[in-house]
Amino acid sequence: MPDTRDKPFRFLYQDESGDVGRGQAYFVVGLLMVREREPLWAPVKRARDRWHYANELHFEKMSNLRLKVYEAVLEAVAGAAALFRYEALAVPRDAVGLGFFSDRRHLAYNYFTKLLLEHRSEGVEEAVMY
């Protein structure tokens, strides 16, 4: 595979885990930055097809089938590590006062996503965010 480390990240995928100010011990915002999608999509599709798996790739739920699919996907994309980078922000539940956000959780989600983008998105140029 040609060296792609100098190419900018063009596709961003953001997701969160936990709930601001309640539930799990941490609220986590993750950002997957991708230079080229096809070399990553192909192994995911192959793993899904091989195991006839159409569900979301969600690591909170586990089963023998999910474990096989997740292992296949992670092994396949490990060879394309130069094509992506993952960054995350973990906020302790007790450190977030929801009153700061006028008790509107979506504003807290937006704020922490903004922080992650501002401080951990080096190499991103003219990207599409999902």
Backbone as CSV, one residue per row, in Angstrom:
resi,resn,N_x,N_y,N_z,CA_x,CA_y,CA_z,C_x,C_y,C_z
1,MET,0.850,-1.186,0.000,0.000,0.000,0.000,0.889,1.241,0.000
2,PRO,0.643,2.218,-0.883,1.458,3.426,-0.930,1.341,4.212,0.377
3,ASP,2.357,5.001,0.674,2.362,5.805,1.894,1.286,6.890,1.797
4,THR,0.371,6.884,2.751,-0.729,7.856,2.720,-0.672,8.801,3.913
5,ARG,0.388,8.717,4.705,0.445,9.527,5.930,0.442,11.023,5.668
6,ASP,0.815,11.448,4.477,0.809,12.876,4.168,-0.538,13.351,3.628
7,LYS,-1.428,12.428,3.326,-2.760,12.808,2.845,-3.595,13.304,4.022
8,PRO,-4.453,14.287,3.780,-5.306,14.781,4.872,-6.440,13.795,5.183
9,PHE,-6.981,13.953,6.372,-8.179,13.200,6.746,-9.374,13.904,6.111
10,ARG,-10.183,13.164,5.356,-11.305,13.749,4.616,-12.677,13.351,5.156
11,PHE,-12.713,12.308,5.993,-13.990,11.807,6.504,-13.887,11.662,8.016
12,LEU,-14.838,12.221,8.735,-14.855,12.167,10.192,-16.136,11.479,10.651
13,TYR,-15.981,10.577,11.589,-17.121,9.865,12.171,-17.086,10.100,13.671
14,GLN,-18.132,10.694,14.201,-18.209,11.027,15.622,-19.293,10.190,16.274
15,ASP,-19.012,9.751,17.498,-20.010,9.029,18.276,-19.701,9.251,19.743
16,GLU,-20.699,9.029,20.573,-20.497,9.167,22.006,-20.986,7.921,22.722
17,SER,-20.491,7.772,23.927,-20.890,6.648,24.769,-21.137,7.188,26.167
18,GLY,-22.161,6.685,26.796,-22.500,7.175,28.124,-23.482,8.315,28.019
19,ASP,-23.737,8.931,29.149,-24.706,10.013,29.210,-24.126,11.116,30.084
20,VAL,-24.188,12.334,29.632,-23.612,13.455,30.362,-24.266,13.584,31.729
21,GLY,-23.444,13.520,32.771,-23.924,13.772,34.120,-24.709,12.659,34.790
22,ARG,-24.874,11.515,34.144,-25.596,10.413,34.791,-25.198,9.091,34.139
23,GLY,-25.548,7.998,34.798,-25.278,6.680,34.218,-23.857,6.216,34.450
24,GLN,-23.143,5.903,33.387,-21.797,5.358,33.471,-20.837,6.347,34.124
25,ALA,-19.684,5.841,34.544,-18.698,6.670,35.236,-18.115,7.753,34.333
26,TYR,-18.095,7.508,33.007,-17.518,8.469,32.066,-18.463,8.700,30.898
27,PHE,-18.421,9.918,30.401,-19.046,10.250,29.131,-17.892,10.344,28.140
28,VAL,-17.978,9.615,27.018,-16.877,9.553,26.059,-17.377,10.017,24.697
29,VAL,-16.610,10.919,24.098,-16.858,11.349,22.728,-15.688,10.841,21.900
30,GLY,-15.986,10.109,20.837,-14.938,9.565,19.979,-14.996,10.161,18.590
31,LEU,-13.830,10.239,17.958,-13.734,10.793,16.609,-12.809,9.902,15.788
32,LEU,-13.373,9.277,14.763,-12.594,8.471,13.828,-12.330,9.337,12.597
33,MET,-11.054,9.571,12.307,-10.652,10.398,11.167,-10.075,9.476,10.098
34,VAL,-10.609,9.575,8.888,-10.272,8.630,7.825,-9.742,9.385,6.607
35,ARG,-8.641,8.892,6.050,-8.067,9.499,4.844,-8.789,8.995,3.596
36,GLU,-8.950,7.674,3.495,-9.629,7.032,2.363,-10.588,5.990,2.929
37,ARG,-11.818,6.010,2.475,-12.824,5.106,3.036,-12.772,3.695,2.474
38,GLU,-12.572,3.555,1.190,-12.707,2.241,0.552,-11.812,1.164,1.171
39,PRO,-10.530,1.420,1.443,-9.700,0.364,2.038,-10.166,-0.068,3.430
40,LEU,-10.964,0.753,4.091,-11.508,0.371,5.399,-12.877,-0.285,5.260
41,TRP,-13.678,0.210,4.313,-15.013,-0.363,4.117,-14.955,-1.791,3.601
42,ALA,-14.021,-2.062,2.716,-13.949,-3.395,2.108,-13.775,-4.504,3.152
43,PRO,-12.840,-4.389,4.122,-12.728,-5.457,5.114,-13.948,-5.567,6.037
44,VAL,-14.576,-4.444,6.304,-15.793,-4.487,7.131,-16.885,-5.241,6.371
45,LYS,-17.037,-4.932,5.094,-18.035,-5.634,4.275,-17.727,-7.120,4.181
46,ARG,-16.457,-7.463,3.981,-16.083,-8.890,3.898,-16.420,-9.623,5.194
47,ALA,-16.118,-9.016,6.331,-16.425,-9.658,7.615,-17.934,-9.806,7.792
48,ARG,-18.685,-8.780,7.440,-20.145,-8.853,7.543,-20.695,-9.955,6.642
49,ASP,-20.193,-10.016,5.408,-20.668,-11.032,4.465,-20.292,-12.435,4.926
50,ARG,-19.071,-12.598,5.384,-18.605,-13.926,5.814,-19.455,-14.487,6.944
51,TRP,-19.802,-13.639,7.901,-20.553,-14.090,9.077,-22.038,-13.764,8.980
52,HIS,-22.497,-13.261,7.816,-23.922,-12.913,7.625,-24.395,-12.000,8.758
53,TYR,-23.643,-10.943,8.961,-23.875,-10.035,10.079,-24.317,-8.666,9.563
54,ALA,-25.533,-8.277,9.908,-26.068,-7.000,9.428,-26.255,-5.980,10.548
55,ASN,-26.031,-6.376,11.791,-26.238,-5.470,12.921,-25.149,-4.404,13.002
56,GLU,-25.397,-3.414,13.830,-24.433,-2.361,14.096,-23.208,-2.953,14.799
57,LEU,-22.045,-2.414,14.488,-20.829,-2.810,15.204,-20.807,-2.005,16.495
58,HIS,-21.227,-2.630,17.580,-21.401,-1.940,18.855,-20.803,-2.820,19.934
59,PHE,-19.712,-2.379,20.526,-18.954,-3.231,21.431,-19.584,-3.399,22.810
60,GLU,-20.679,-2.739,23.067,-21.359,-2.917,24.352,-22.055,-4.283,24.409
61,LYS,-22.562,-4.716,23.269,-23.249,-6.006,23.182,-22.254,-7.045,22.670
62,MET,-22.196,-8.194,23.324,-21.258,-9.235,22.899,-21.974,-10.577,22.767
63,SER,-21.500,-11.359,21.832,-21.945,-12.731,21.623,-20.816,-13.421,20.875
64,ASN,-20.896,-14.723,20.717,-19.855,-15.440,19.972,-19.775,-14.941,18.531
65,LEU,-20.923,-14.707,17.901,-20.934,-14.203,16.528,-20.311,-12.814,16.460
66,ARG,-20.742,-11.922,17.344,-20.191,-10.562,17.354,-18.675,-10.600,17.563
67,LEU,-18.206,-11.436,18.448,-16.769,-11.539,18.703,-16.018,-11.934,17.434
68,LYS,-16.532,-12.898,16.689,-15.896,-13.313,15.435,-15.859,-12.165,14.431
69,VAL,-16.972,-11.454,14.317,-17.048,-10.333,13.369,-16.090,-9.228,13.792
70,TYR,-16.109,-8.844,15.057,-15.251,-7.768,15.545,-13.780,-8.115,15.353
71,GLU,-13.403,-9.357,15.660,-12.009,-9.772,15.477,-11.607,-9.693,14.005
72,ALA,-12.470,-10.151,13.123,-12.170,-10.113,11.685,-11.999,-8.673,11.203
73,VAL,-12.863,-7.790,11.647,-12.775,-6.388,11.231,-11.494,-5.754,11.773
74,LEU,-11.208,-5.940,13.039,-10.026,-5.315,13.626,-8.730,-5.855,13.024
75,GLU,-8.665,-7.146,12.767,-7.480,-7.714,12.132,-7.288,-7.143,10.726
76,ALA,-8.367,-6.992,9.999,-8.278,-6.503,8.624,-7.871,-5.030,8.565
77,VAL,-8.458,-4.200,9.398,-8.140,-2.773,9.320,-6.804,-2.447,9.979
78,ALA,-6.275,-3.334,10.797,-4.968,-3.081,11.414,-3.893,-2.901,10.342
79,GLY,-4.041,-3.574,9.225,-3.086,-3.443,8.131,-3.196,-2.124,7.388
80,ALA,-4.233,-1.372,7.664,-4.436,-0.086,6.989,-4.396,1.063,7.994
81,ALA,-3.617,0.901,9.052,-3.601,1.879,10.143,-3.213,3.291,9.696
82,ALA,-2.438,3.420,8.640,-2.048,4.751,8.167,-3.229,5.526,7.585
83,LEU,-4.322,4.831,7.319,-5.484,5.480,6.704,-6.433,6.132,7.707
84,PHE,-6.218,5.884,8.981,-7.148,6.449,9.946,-6.462,6.761,11.272
85,ARG,-7.147,7.557,12.070,-6.704,7.852,13.434,-7.954,7.997,14.292
86,TYR,-7.864,7.545,15.527,-8.984,7.648,16.451,-8.557,8.476,17.653
87,GLU,-9.376,9.407,18.008,-9.157,10.233,19.198,-10.427,10.198,20.033
88,ALA,-10.266,10.327,21.345,-11.432,10.318,22.228,-11.218,11.278,23.383
89,LEU,-12.314,11.739,23.911,-12.329,12.591,25.092,-13.214,11.892,26.118
90,ALA,-12.646,11.567,27.271,-13.400,10.910,28.346,-13.585,11.912,29.482
91,VAL,-14.829,12.158,29.838,-15.153,13.135,30.869,-15.782,12.396,32.048
92,PRO,-15.187,12.507,33.252,-15.806,11.861,34.416,-17.213,12.407,34.647
93,ARG,-18.134,11.513,34.883,-19.534,11.900,35.079,-19.664,12.982,36.143
94,ASP,-18.927,12.845,37.237,-19.046,13.793,38.347,-18.465,15.169,38.020
95,ALA,-17.707,15.289,36.952,-17.090,16.559,36.587,-17.997,17.424,35.718
96,VAL,-19.133,16.906,35.320,-20.017,17.637,34.419,-21.237,18.122,35.177
97,GLY,-21.379,19.428,35.250,-22.584,20.012,35.820,-23.542,20.352,34.687
98,LEU,-24.599,19.606,34.577,-25.523,19.810,33.463,-26.164,21.201,33.504
99,GLY,-26.201,21.825,34.677,-26.743,23.178,34.789,-25.966,24.179,33.944
100,PHE,-24.664,23.919,33.742,-23.838,24.772,32.894,-24.380,24.817,31.465
101,PHE,-25.088,23.766,31.087,-25.658,23.653,29.745,-27.175,23.856,29.757
102,SER,-27.657,24.568,30.752,-29.099,24.853,30.898,-29.923,23.569,30.908
103,ASP,-29.350,22.517,31.491,-30.008,21.209,31.609,-30.401,20.616,30.260
104,ARG,-29.691,20.998,29.206,-29.956,20.447,27.868,-28.762,19.599,27.454
105,ARG,-28.954,18.290,27.519,-27.871,17.340,27.260,-27.247,17.512,25.883
106,HIS,-28.060,17.815,24.882,-27.503,17.946,23.534,-26.478,19.068,23.461
107,LEU,-26.643,20.112,24.269,-25.647,21.187,24.280,-24.317,20.694,24.863
108,ALA,-24.396,19.838,25.872,-23.170,19.255,26.434,-22.496,18.357,25.407
109,TYR,-23.258,17.538,24.702,-22.694,16.673,23.659,-21.983,17.524,22.602
110,ASN,-22.645,18.603,22.169,-22.060,19.482,21.162,-20.780,20.137,21.673
111,TYR,-20.791,20.558,22.929,-19.620,21.216,23.512,-18.411,20.275,23.536
112,PHE,-18.600,19.055,24.008,-17.474,18.122,24.096,-17.004,17.668,22.708
113,THR,-17.919,17.570,21.771,-17.515,17.268,20.389,-16.686,18.420,19.838
114,LYS,-17.103,19.636,20.112,-16.354,20.815,19.665,-14.947,20.810,20.257
115,LEU,-14.813,20.508,21.553,-13.494,20.450,22.174,-12.602,19.416,21.492
116,LEU,-13.167,18.267,21.228,-12.403,17.204,20.569,-11.938,17.656,19.188
117,LEU,-12.827,18.274,18.434,-12.469,18.753,17.099,-11.403,19.856,17.160
118,GLU,-11.546,20.764,18.114,-10.603,21.875,18.209,-9.198,21.426,18.603
119,HIS,-9.109,20.402,19.436,-7.815,20.052,20.025,-7.195,18.751,19.525
120,ARG,-7.942,17.926,18.802,-7.403,16.617,18.435,-7.640,16.268,16.971
121,SER,-7.849,17.243,16.119,-8.161,16.926,14.715,-7.088,17.431,13.752
122,GLU,-5.832,17.323,14.148,-4.750,17.732,13.268,-4.784,16.893,11.993
123,GLY,-4.490,17.530,10.870,-4.445,16.813,9.601,-5.776,16.704,8.885
124,VAL,-6.805,17.336,9.422,-8.125,17.309,8.787,-8.225,18.495,7.834
125,GLU,-8.642,18.212,6.607,-8.840,19.284,5.615,-10.106,19.019,4.820
126,GLU,-10.974,20.016,4.769,-12.198,19.947,3.961,-12.907,18.604,4.121
127,ALA,-13.100,18.210,5.351,-13.668,16.895,5.639,-15.191,16.930,5.727
128,VAL,-15.774,15.775,5.486,-17.188,15.551,5.686,-17.327,14.858,7.035
129,MET,-18.257,15.340,7.866,-18.439,14.744,9.188,-19.762,14.030,9.268
130,TYR,-19.708,12.799,9.789,-20.904,11.968,9.951,-21.210,11.805,11.410
